[in-house]
């Protein structure tokens, strides 16, 4: 299963997880794609052991080749302040 990972600082309130609610600060974001081109997003505090599923972001891609663009979109979404 291909996956991409980025460590970044997310904007306050940007990341809502299924397990623990909102997380902020320095996190690692991982986007993965299974054999049927279904993409998922997980996040953890930087260097922590526990991973959390990000609410409502799973998406069916046309192919695994779209994972890079999907990952960039997710990272930008969490790190760009909204006005």
C-alpha positions as CSV (number, residue, x, y, z in Angstrom):
1,X,0.0,0.0,0.0
2,X,1.6,3.3,-1.1
3,X,1.7,6.1,1.5
4,X,3.1,9.6,1.8
5,X,4.1,11.3,5.1
6,X,4.7,14.9,6.0
7,X,5.6,16.5,9.4
8,X,4.2,19.9,9.8
9,X,2.6,22.3,12.2
10,X,-1.2,22.5,11.8
11,X,-3.4,25.5,12.3
12,X,-5.5,25.5,15.4
13,X,-8.7,23.5,15.0
14,X,-7.7,22.2,11.6
15,X,-7.5,18.5,12.3
16,X,-10.5,16.6,13.6
17,X,-9.9,13.0,14.5
18,X,-12.4,10.2,15.0
19,X,-10.8,9.0,18.2
20,X,-9.7,12.1,20.2
21,X,-11.3,15.1,18.5
22,X,-9.2,18.2,17.5
23,X,-5.4,18.0,17.6
24,X,-3.0,20.9,16.9
25,X,0.7,21.6,16.9
26,X,3.5,19.6,15.3
27,X,2.0,16.5,13.7
28,X,2.8,13.8,11.1
29,X,0.2,13.4,8.4
30,X,0.0,10.2,6.4
31,X,-2.1,9.6,3.3
32,X,-2.3,6.0,2.1
33,X,-3.9,4.3,-0.8
34,X,-5.0,0.6,-0.9
35,X,-5.2,-1.7,-3.9
36,X,-8.6,-0.4,-4.9
37,X,-7.3,3.3,-5.0
38,X,-9.2,4.1,-1.7
39,X,-7.2,6.9,0.1
40,X,-7.2,7.3,3.9
41,X,-5.7,10.0,6.1
42,X,-4.1,9.4,9.5
43,X,-2.4,11.8,11.9
44,X,-0.3,11.6,15.0
45,X,1.6,14.1,17.2
46,X,5.2,14.2,15.9
47,X,7.2,11.2,17.3
48,X,4.1,9.8,19.1
49,X,3.1,6.1,18.8
50,X,-0.6,6.5,18.5
51,X,-2.2,7.2,15.1
52,X,-5.6,8.7,14.7
53,X,-8.0,8.6,11.7
54,X,-8.9,12.0,10.3
55,X,-12.7,12.5,10.2
56,X,-14.5,12.5,6.8
57,X,-11.5,12.6,4.5
58,X,-11.4,9.1,3.0
59,X,-11.8,9.3,-0.8
60,X,-11.8,7.0,-3.7
61,X,-9.1,8.0,-6.2
62,X,-9.1,7.2,-9.9
63,X,-5.8,5.5,-9.4
64,X,-2.9,5.3,-6.9
65,X,-1.1,7.8,-9.1
66,X,-3.4,10.5,-7.6
67,X,-2.1,9.9,-4.1
68,X,0.7,12.6,-4.3
69,X,-1.8,15.3,-5.3
70,X,-4.3,14.1,-2.6
71,X,-1.6,14.3,0.0
72,X,-0.5,17.8,-1.0
73,X,-4.1,18.9,-0.8
74,X,-4.6,17.5,2.7
75,X,-1.3,19.0,4.0
76,X,-2.2,22.4,2.5
77,X,-5.7,22.2,4.0
78,X,-4.3,21.7,7.5
79,X,-1.5,24.2,7.4
80,X,-3.1,27.2,5.6
81,X,-4.9,29.6,7.8
82,X,-8.5,30.2,6.8
83,X,-9.9,33.7,6.8
